[in-house]
Amino acid sequence: MSVRKILILAVNPKDTAQLRLDEEIRQIKEALKLADGGDAFEVTSELAVRTGDLHRHLLHHKPQIVHFSGHGIGERGLLFED
């Protein structure tokens, strides 16, 4: 069985409510360690992601799963560092 890559993109821009992104990443990693088959996943995180970083991170890590941790702005979408 091949390892499935999970890429966590974490963003908490300066002028937004403070999020516990480090806590969320830790909880995801711990849950996978405890789960049956959790060793079939490799978790990588990128912090303070800017819009220009998104494409580069996806190409570099080649994840099968992307988890976004951050803020959204309604219909306008996700809020990045810039």
Biopython code that builds the backbone (N, CA, C, O; Angstrom):
import numpy as np
from Bio.PDB.StructureBuilder import StructureBuilder

atoms = [
    (1, "MET", "N", (0.844, -1.184, 0.000)),
    (1, "MET", "CA", (0.000, 0.000, 0.000)),
    (1, "MET", "C", (0.887, 1.245, 0.000)),
    (1, "MET", "O", (1.807, 1.353, 0.811)),
    (2, "SER", "N", (0.619, 2.165, -0.889)),
    (2, "SER", "CA", (1.445, 3.363, -0.969)),
    (2, "SER", "C", (0.997, 4.402, 0.060)),
    (2, "SER", "O", (-0.155, 4.423, 0.492)),
    (3, "VAL", "N", (1.920, 5.240, 0.427)),
    (3, "VAL", "CA", (1.640, 6.295, 1.398)),
    (3, "VAL", "C", (0.890, 7.422, 0.704)),
    (3, "VAL", "O", (1.281, 7.878, -0.371)),
    (4, "ARG", "N", (-0.190, 7.862, 1.331)),
    (4, "ARG", "CA", (-0.965, 8.990, 0.806)),
    (4, "ARG", "C", (-0.484, 10.261, 1.508)),
    (4, "ARG", "O", (-0.373, 10.306, 2.733)),
    (5, "LYS", "N", (-0.205, 11.279, 0.714)),
    (5, "LYS", "CA", (0.325, 12.529, 1.254)),
    (5, "LYS", "C", (-0.803, 13.505, 1.565)),
    (5, "LYS", "O", (-1.678, 13.761, 0.738)),
    (6, "ILE", "N", (-0.755, 14.041, 2.784)),
    (6, "ILE", "CA", (-1.686, 15.085, 3.207)),
    (6, "ILE", "C", (-0.881, 16.369, 3.363)),
    (6, "ILE", "O", (0.110, 16.401, 4.093)),
    (7, "LEU", "N", (-1.302, 17.413, 2.687)),
    (7, "LEU", "CA", (-0.664, 18.725, 2.807)),
    (7, "LEU", "C", (-1.612, 19.637, 3.575)),
    (7, "LEU", "O", (-2.743, 19.871, 3.151)),
    (8, "ILE", "N", (-1.141, 20.146, 4.702)),
    (8, "ILE", "CA", (-1.924, 21.098, 5.487)),
    (8, "ILE", "C", (-1.407, 22.493, 5.175)),
    (8, "ILE", "O", (-0.231, 22.792, 5.384)),
    (9, "LEU", "N", (-2.289, 23.339, 4.676)),
    (9, "LEU", "CA", (-1.972, 24.741, 4.411)),
    (9, "LEU", "C", (-2.593, 25.555, 5.536)),
    (9, "LEU", "O", (-3.816, 25.610, 5.661)),
    (10, "ALA", "N", (-1.765, 26.181, 6.348)),
    (10, "ALA", "CA", (-2.238, 26.908, 7.521)),
    (10, "ALA", "C", (-1.972, 28.397, 7.358)),
    (10, "ALA", "O", (-0.857, 28.816, 7.047)),
    (11, "VAL", "N", (-3.028, 29.194, 7.578)),
    (11, "VAL", "CA", (-2.921, 30.641, 7.382)),
    (11, "VAL", "C", (-3.717, 31.361, 8.467)),
    (11, "VAL", "O", (-4.884, 31.045, 8.697)),
    (12, "ASN", "N", (-3.087, 32.328, 9.131)),
    (12, "ASN", "CA", (-3.764, 33.166, 10.113)),
    (12, "ASN", "C", (-3.269, 34.602, 9.936)),
    (12, "ASN", "O", (-2.414, 35.062, 10.693)),
    (13, "PRO", "N", (-3.806, 35.314, 8.932)),
    (13, "PRO", "CA", (-3.346, 36.680, 8.659)),
    (13, "PRO", "C", (-3.427, 37.582, 9.887)),
    (13, "PRO", "O", (-4.242, 37.361, 10.783)),
    (14, "LYS", "N", (-2.580, 38.588, 9.912)),
    (14, "LYS", "CA", (-2.429, 39.476, 11.067)),
    (14, "LYS", "C", (-3.734, 40.111, 11.547)),
    (14, "LYS", "O", (-3.959, 40.193, 12.754)),
    (15, "ASP", "N", (-4.583, 40.554, 10.655)),
    (15, "ASP", "CA", (-5.779, 41.303, 11.041)),
    (15, "ASP", "C", (-7.015, 40.410, 11.205)),
    (15, "ASP", "O", (-8.140, 40.875, 11.021)),
    (16, "THR", "N", (-6.813, 39.128, 11.550)),
    (16, "THR", "CA", (-7.925, 38.202, 11.742)),
    (16, "THR", "C", (-7.889, 37.617, 13.146)),
    (16, "THR", "O", (-6.879, 37.714, 13.843)),
    (17, "ALA", "N", (-8.996, 37.011, 13.552)),
    (17, "ALA", "CA", (-9.047, 36.372, 14.874)),
    (17, "ALA", "C", (-7.981, 35.292, 14.965)),
    (17, "ALA", "O", (-7.729, 34.565, 14.004)),
    (18, "GLN", "N", (-7.362, 35.199, 16.130)),
    (18, "GLN", "CA", (-6.284, 34.230, 16.338)),
    (18, "GLN", "C", (-6.824, 32.806, 16.320)),
    (18, "GLN", "O", (-7.768, 32.488, 17.043)),
    (19, "LEU", "N", (-6.234, 31.960, 15.506)),
    (19, "LEU", "CA", (-6.591, 30.544, 15.421)),
    (19, "LEU", "C", (-5.484, 29.720, 16.057)),
    (19, "LEU", "O", (-4.336, 30.161, 16.101)),
    (20, "ARG", "N", (-5.805, 28.542, 16.545)),
    (20, "ARG", "CA", (-4.830, 27.629, 17.146)),
    (20, "ARG", "C", (-4.386, 26.628, 16.081)),
    (20, "ARG", "O", (-4.663, 25.434, 16.194)),
    (21, "LEU", "N", (-3.707, 27.107, 15.065)),
    (21, "LEU", "CA", (-3.322, 26.271, 13.933)),
    (21, "LEU", "C", (-2.359, 25.168, 14.341)),
    (21, "LEU", "O", (-2.476, 24.040, 13.863)),
    (22, "ASP", "N", (-1.413, 25.475, 15.213)),
    (22, "ASP", "CA", (-0.470, 24.458, 15.673)),
    (22, "ASP", "C", (-1.192, 23.327, 16.401)),
    (22, "ASP", "O", (-0.823, 22.160, 16.272)),
    (23, "GLU", "N", (-2.223, 23.684, 17.168)),
    (23, "GLU", "CA", (-3.024, 22.692, 17.882)),
    (23, "GLU", "C", (-3.788, 21.795, 16.887)),
    (23, "GLU", "O", (-3.847, 20.578, 17.059)),
    (24, "GLU", "N", (-4.360, 22.406, 15.864)),
    (24, "GLU", "CA", (-5.100, 21.638, 14.860)),
    (24, "GLU", "C", (-4.192, 20.656, 14.124)),
    (24, "GLU", "O", (-4.570, 19.505, 13.904)),
    (25, "ILE", "N", (-3.010, 21.104, 13.747)),
    (25, "ILE", "CA", (-2.054, 20.233, 13.054)),
    (25, "ILE", "C", (-1.644, 19.075, 13.963)),
    (25, "ILE", "O", (-1.572, 17.930, 13.517)),
    (26, "ARG", "N", (-1.378, 19.368, 15.231)),
    (26, "ARG", "CA", (-1.012, 18.331, 16.186)),
    (26, "ARG", "C", (-2.131, 17.307, 16.345)),
    (26, "ARG", "O", (-1.868, 16.105, 16.382)),
    (27, "GLN", "N", (-3.374, 17.768, 16.438)),
    (27, "GLN", "CA", (-4.509, 16.857, 16.593)),
    (27, "GLN", "C", (-4.679, 15.947, 15.373)),
    (27, "GLN", "O", (-4.984, 14.764, 15.519)),
    (28, "ILE", "N", (-4.486, 16.488, 14.193)),
    (28, "ILE", "CA", (-4.587, 15.675, 12.979)),
    (28, "ILE", "C", (-3.518, 14.587, 12.987)),
    (28, "ILE", "O", (-3.811, 13.424, 12.712)),
    (29, "LYS", "N", (-2.285, 14.961, 13.301)),
    (29, "LYS", "CA", (-1.188, 13.984, 13.337)),
    (29, "LYS", "C", (-1.433, 12.914, 14.399)),
    (29, "LYS", "O", (-1.201, 11.732, 14.148)),
    (30, "GLU", "N", (-1.895, 13.314, 15.572)),
    (30, "GLU", "CA", (-2.164, 12.352, 16.640)),
    (30, "GLU", "C", (-3.294, 11.407, 16.264)),
    (30, "GLU", "O", (-3.205, 10.209, 16.532)),
    (31, "ALA", "N", (-4.352, 11.920, 15.650)),
    (31, "ALA", "CA", (-5.481, 11.079, 15.249)),
    (31, "ALA", "C", (-5.038, 10.030, 14.234)),
    (31, "ALA", "O", (-5.484, 8.884, 14.293)),
    (32, "LEU", "N", (-4.171, 10.411, 13.309)),
    (32, "LEU", "CA", (-3.681, 9.450, 12.320)),
    (32, "LEU", "C", (-2.796, 8.389, 12.966)),
    (32, "LEU", "O", (-2.843, 7.224, 12.571)),
    (33, "LYS", "N", (-1.990, 8.775, 13.955)),
    (33, "LYS", "CA", (-1.142, 7.802, 14.646)),
    (33, "LYS", "C", (-1.979, 6.742, 15.355)),
    (33, "LYS", "O", (-1.599, 5.572, 15.404)),
    (34, "LEU", "N", (-3.110, 7.154, 15.897)),
    (34, "LEU", "CA", (-3.961, 6.245, 16.662)),
    (34, "LEU", "C", (-4.907, 5.423, 15.785)),
    (34, "LEU", "O", (-5.415, 4.390, 16.223)),
    (35, "ALA", "N", (-5.143, 5.869, 14.565)),
    (35, "ALA", "CA", (-6.108, 5.207, 13.685)),
    (35, "ALA", "C", (-5.517, 3.959, 13.047)),
    (35, "ALA", "O", (-4.323, 3.898, 12.756)),
    (36, "ASP", "N", (-6.378, 2.959, 12.834)),
    (36, "ASP", "CA", (-5.961, 1.798, 12.056)),
    (36, "ASP", "C", (-5.624, 2.273, 10.648)),
    (36, "ASP", "O", (-6.429, 2.955, 10.014)),
    (37, "GLY", "N", (-4.468, 1.925, 10.168)),
    (37, "GLY", "CA", (-4.044, 2.354, 8.837)),
    (37, "GLY", "C", (-3.512, 3.770, 8.795)),
    (37, "GLY", "O", (-3.224, 4.292, 7.718)),
    (38, "GLY", "N", (-3.377, 4.401, 9.955)),
    (38, "GLY", "CA", (-2.882, 5.773, 10.005)),
    (38, "GLY", "C", (-1.462, 5.929, 9.504)),
    (38, "GLY", "O", (-1.055, 7.012, 9.085)),
    (39, "ASP", "N", (-0.698, 4.821, 9.550)),
    (39, "ASP", "CA", (0.682, 4.881, 9.060)),
    (39, "ASP", "C", (0.746, 4.931, 7.538)),
    (39, "ASP", "O", (1.830, 5.032, 6.964)),
    (40, "ALA", "N", (-0.415, 4.859, 6.882)),
    (40, "ALA", "CA", (-0.465, 4.961, 5.425)),
    (40, "ALA", "C", (-0.527, 6.417, 4.969)),
    (40, "ALA", "O", (-0.663, 6.696, 3.778)),
    (41, "PHE", "N", (-0.425, 7.352, 5.935)),
    (41, "PHE", "CA", (-0.494, 8.777, 5.618)),
    (41, "PHE", "C", (0.777, 9.495, 6.055)),
    (41, "PHE", "O", (1.347, 9.208, 7.109)),
    (42, "GLU", "N", (1.200, 10.423, 5.228)),
    (42, "GLU", "CA", (2.344, 11.296, 5.538)),
    (42, "GLU", "C", (1.802, 12.716, 5.579)),
    (42, "GLU", "O", (1.220, 13.191, 4.604)),
    (43, "VAL", "N", (1.994, 13.395, 6.706)),
    (43, "VAL", "CA", (1.454, 14.740, 6.886)),
    (43, "VAL", "C", (2.579, 15.770, 6.787)),
    (43, "VAL", "O", (3.603, 15.663, 7.462)),
    (44, "THR", "N", (2.367, 16.758, 5.942)),
    (44, "THR", "CA", (3.288, 17.881, 5.795)),
    (44, "THR", "C", (2.476, 19.158, 5.964)),
    (44, "THR", "O", (1.335, 19.236, 5.510)),
    (45, "SER", "N", (3.061, 20.155, 6.615)),
    (45, "SER", "CA", (2.337, 21.420, 6.767)),
    (45, "SER", "C", (3.192, 22.579, 6.268)),
    (45, "SER", "O", (4.418, 22.577, 6.369)),
    (46, "GLU", "N", (2.495, 23.554, 5.733)),
    (46, "GLU", "CA", (3.113, 24.814, 5.300)),
    (46, "GLU", "C", (2.350, 25.926, 6.006)),
    (46, "GLU", "O", (1.119, 25.936, 6.010)),
    (47, "LEU", "N", (3.082, 26.863, 6.604)),
    (47, "LEU", "CA", (2.478, 27.921, 7.405)),
    (47, "LEU", "C", (2.562, 29.273, 6.714)),
    (47, "LEU", "O", (3.403, 29.489, 5.841)),
    (48, "ALA", "N", (1.674, 30.187, 7.120)),
    (48, "ALA", "CA", (1.641, 31.559, 6.600)),
    (48, "ALA", "C", (1.637, 31.570, 5.067)),
    (48, "ALA", "O", (2.393, 32.314, 4.442)),
    (49, "VAL", "N", (0.794, 30.752, 4.483)),
    (49, "VAL", "CA", (0.752, 30.570, 3.032)),
    (49, "VAL", "C", (0.171, 31.815, 2.352)),
    (49, "VAL", "O", (-0.861, 32.344, 2.765)),
    (50, "ARG", "N", (0.851, 32.260, 1.310)),
    (50, "ARG", "CA", (0.384, 33.370, 0.481)),
    (50, "ARG", "C", (-0.209, 32.798, -0.800)),
    (50, "ARG", "O", (0.056, 31.645, -1.140)),
    (51, "THR", "N", (-0.997, 33.576, -1.507)),
    (51, "THR", "CA", (-1.631, 33.081, -2.732)),
    (51, "THR", "C", (-0.589, 32.579, -3.727)),
    (51, "THR", "O", (-0.811, 31.572, -4.400)),
    (52, "GLY", "N", (0.532, 33.263, -3.826)),
    (52, "GLY", "CA", (1.597, 32.853, -4.748)),
    (52, "GLY", "C", (2.289, 31.561, -4.344)),
    (52, "GLY", "O", (2.915, 30.910, -5.180)),
    (53, "ASP", "N", (2.186, 31.179, -3.067)),
    (53, "ASP", "CA", (2.806, 29.950, -2.574)),
    (53, "ASP", "C", (1.992, 28.711, -2.916)),
    (53, "ASP", "O", (2.539, 27.613, -3.020)),
    (54, "LEU", "N", (0.699, 28.884, -3.088)),
    (54, "LEU", "CA", (-0.222, 27.757, -3.220)),
    (54, "LEU", "C", (0.185, 26.799, -4.334)),
    (54, "LEU", "O", (0.335, 25.603, -4.086)),
    (55, "HIS", "N", (0.362, 27.285, -5.518)),
    (55, "HIS", "CA", (0.726, 26.452, -6.672)),
    (55, "HIS", "C", (2.066, 25.760, -6.445)),
    (55, "HIS", "O", (2.217, 24.577, -6.749)),
    (56, "ARG", "N", (3.025, 26.490, -5.919)),
    (56, "ARG", "CA", (4.366, 25.938, -5.667)),
    (56, "ARG", "C", (4.309, 24.784, -4.654)),
    (56, "ARG", "O", (4.941, 23.747, -4.856)),
    (57, "HIS", "N", (3.554, 24.967, -3.571)),
    (57, "HIS", "CA", (3.433, 23.914, -2.552)),
    (57, "HIS", "C", (2.750, 22.666, -3.126)),
    (57, "HIS", "O", (3.150, 21.542, -2.824)),
    (58, "LEU", "N", (1.737, 22.865, -3.939)),
    (58, "LEU", "CA", (1.041, 21.721, -4.537)),
    (58, "LEU", "C", (1.966, 20.950, -5.479)),
    (58, "LEU", "O", (1.971, 19.719, -5.472)),
    (59, "LEU", "N", (2.738, 21.659, -6.277)),
    (59, "LEU", "CA", (3.670, 21.002, -7.200)),
    (59, "LEU", "C", (4.816, 20.323, -6.456)),
    (59, "LEU", "O", (5.245, 19.233, -6.834)),
    (60, "HIS", "N", (5.301, 20.953, -5.421)),
    (60, "HIS", "CA", (6.435, 20.407, -4.663)),
    (60, "HIS", "C", (6.049, 19.150, -3.878)),
    (60, "HIS", "O", (6.750, 18.140, -3.937)),
    (61, "HIS", "N", (4.936, 19.215, -3.146)),
    (61, "HIS", "CA", (4.544, 18.116, -2.258)),
    (61, "HIS", "C", (3.725, 17.029, -2.959)),
    (61, "HIS", "O", (3.716, 15.881, -2.514)),
    (62, "LYS", "N", (3.042, 17.376, -4.043)),
    (62, "LYS", "CA", (2.191, 16.438, -4.786)),
    (62, "LYS", "C", (1.256, 15.650, -3.856)),
    (62, "LYS", "O", (1.286, 14.420, -3.836)),
    (63, "PRO", "N", (0.422, 16.374, -3.083)),
    (63, "PRO", "CA", (-0.448, 15.685, -2.132)),
    (63, "PRO", "C", (-1.667, 15.043, -2.806)),
    (63, "PRO", "O", (-2.112, 15.481, -3.867)),
    (64, "GLN", "N", (-2.187, 14.009, -2.171)),
    (64, "GLN", "CA", (-3.461, 13.440, -2.585)),
    (64, "GLN", "C", (-4.604, 14.134, -1.839)),
    (64, "GLN", "O", (-5.737, 14.181, -2.318)),
    (65, "ILE", "N", (-4.286, 14.669, -0.660)),
    (65, "ILE", "CA", (-5.278, 15.348, 0.180)),
    (65, "ILE", "C", (-4.709, 16.707, 0.584)),
    (65, "ILE", "O", (-3.548, 16.806, 0.982)),
    (66, "VAL", "N", (-5.533, 17.758, 0.480)),
    (66, "VAL", "CA", (-5.145, 19.095, 0.940)),
    (66, "VAL", "C", (-6.134, 19.508, 2.030)),
    (66, "VAL", "O", (-7.349, 19.470, 1.836)),
    (67, "HIS", "N", (-5.586, 19.903, 3.177)),
    (67, "HIS", "CA", (-6.402, 20.375, 4.292)),
    (67, "HIS", "C", (-6.060, 21.841, 4.505)),
    (67, "HIS", "O", (-4.900, 22.175, 4.750)),
    (68, "PHE", "N", (-7.057, 22.726, 4.415)),
    (68, "PHE", "CA", (-6.836, 24.148, 4.642)),
    (68, "PHE", "C", (-7.271, 24.496, 6.056)),
    (68, "PHE", "O", (-8.394, 24.196, 6.460)),
    (69, "SER", "N", (-6.375, 25.132, 6.809)),
    (69, "SER", "CA", (-6.682, 25.642, 8.146)),
    (69, "SER", "C", (-6.530, 27.141, 8.109)),
    (69, "SER", "O", (-5.427, 27.654, 7.922)),
    (70, "GLY", "N", (-7.633, 27.852, 8.287)),
    (70, "GLY", "CA", (-7.558, 29.300, 8.246)),
    (70, "GLY", "C", (-8.939, 29.912, 8.198)),
    (70, "GLY", "O", (-9.916, 29.315, 8.650)),
    (71, "HIS", "N", (-9.010, 31.109, 7.645)),
    (71, "HIS", "CA", (-10.252, 31.862, 7.557)),
    (71, "HIS", "C", (-10.762, 31.877, 6.124)),
    (71, "HIS", "O", (-9.993, 31.770, 5.169)),
    (72, "GLY", "N", (-12.061, 32.012, 6.001)),
    (72, "GLY", "CA", (-12.692, 32.215, 4.702)),
    (72, "GLY", "C", (-13.452, 33.528, 4.743)),
    (72, "GLY", "O", (-13.765, 34.044, 5.816)),
    (73, "ILE", "N", (-13.744, 34.060, 3.580)),
    (73, "ILE", "CA", (-14.495, 35.318, 3.523)),
    (73, "ILE", "C", (-15.740, 35.131, 2.661)),
    (73, "ILE", "O", (-15.922, 35.792, 1.639)),
    (74, "GLY", "N", (-16.587, 34.210, 3.108)),
    (74, "GLY", "CA", (-17.855, 33.979, 2.431)),
    (74, "GLY", "C", (-17.672, 33.495, 0.995)),
    (74, "GLY", "O", (-16.845, 32.628, 0.712)),
    (75, "GLU", "N", (-18.451, 34.069, 0.115)),
    (75, "GLU", "CA", (-18.408, 33.666, -1.289)),
    (75, "GLU", "C", (-17.103, 34.050, -1.980)),
    (75, "GLU", "O", (-16.802, 33.539, -3.059)),
    (76, "ARG", "N", (-16.335, 34.934, -1.376)),
    (76, "ARG", "CA", (-15.074, 35.358, -1.983)),
    (76, "ARG", "C", (-13.989, 34.301, -1.823)),
    (76, "ARG", "O", (-12.996, 34.341, -2.550)),
    (77, "GLY", "N", (-14.144, 33.352, -0.892)),
    (77, "GLY", "CA", (-13.206, 32.255, -0.794)),
    (77, "GLY", "C", (-12.324, 32.269, 0.431)),
    (77, "GLY", "O", (-12.675, 32.829, 1.470)),
    (78, "LEU", "N", (-11.167, 31.639, 0.286)),
    (78, "LEU", "CA", (-10.218, 31.483, 1.377)),
    (78, "LEU", "C", (-9.370, 32.737, 1.548)),
    (78, "LEU", "O", (-9.100, 33.456, 0.587)),
    (79, "LEU", "N", (-8.958, 32.984, 2.778)),
    (79, "LEU", "CA", (-8.152, 34.165, 3.088)),
    (79, "LEU", "C", (-6.707, 33.721, 3.310)),
    (79, "LEU", "O", (-6.424, 32.936, 4.215)),
    (80, "PHE", "N", (-5.794, 34.230, 2.475)),
    (80, "PHE", "CA", (-4.387, 33.889, 2.581)),
    (80, "PHE", "C", (-3.600, 34.995, 3.248)),
    (80, "PHE", "O", (-4.147, 36.061, 3.527)),
    (81, "GLU", "N", (-2.329, 34.761, 3.507)),
    (81, "GLU", "CA", (-1.489, 35.698, 4.240)),
    (81, "GLU", "C", (-1.421, 37.071, 3.568)),
    (81, "GLU", "O", (-1.337, 38.094, 4.248)),
    (82, "ASP", "N", (-1.455, 37.092, 2.248)),
    (82, "ASP", "CA", (-1.371, 38.375, 1.548)),
    (82, "ASP", "C", (-2.739, 38.828, 1.080)),
    (82, "ASP", "O", (-2.862, 39.891, 0.470)),
]
sb = StructureBuilder()
sb.init_structure("model")
sb.init_model(0)
sb.init_chain("A")
sb.init_seg("    ")
for serial, (resi, resn, name, xyz) in enumerate(atoms, 1):
    if name == "N":
        sb.init_residue(resn, " ", resi, " ")
    sb.init_atom(name, np.array(xyz, "f"), 0.0, 1.0, " ", f" {name:<3s}", serial, name[0])
structure = sb.get_structure()
